Amino acid sequence: MSSHQYVYVMHRLSKAWPGGKEVLKNISLSFLPGAKIGVLGLNGAGKSTLLKIMAGIDTDFNGDAWAADGIKIGYLAQEPELDESMDVAGNVLSGLGEAKELMDRFNA
């Protein structure tokens, strides 16, 4: 690795489904601060799995994946679970977590 301060790194990461079907094989990547990325691929290619690993939701893989200290990663599921007792704004605000708490303190 060079002297750059990466905000996220994956090194030789692989993921297989039960039964042995590999969905990710030997993935290595790194992002510099301010990087703009896109994830493209066919259905079933592992795009959502890759993003879940990056967000820390899926931890069942081989290899290394880490975010730099102080980096927070958010993840919006393709099929979010919404609270039907809340309106749209309420559901959005409930997903903000710590950011909403800071906003509430700022607005108080």
Secondary structure, DSSP 8 states (H G I E B T S, - for coil): --S---SEEEEEEEEE-TTS-EEEEEEEEEE-TT--------TTSSHHHHHHHHHTS----EEEEEE-TT-------SS----TTS-HHHHHHHTTTHHHHHHHHHH-
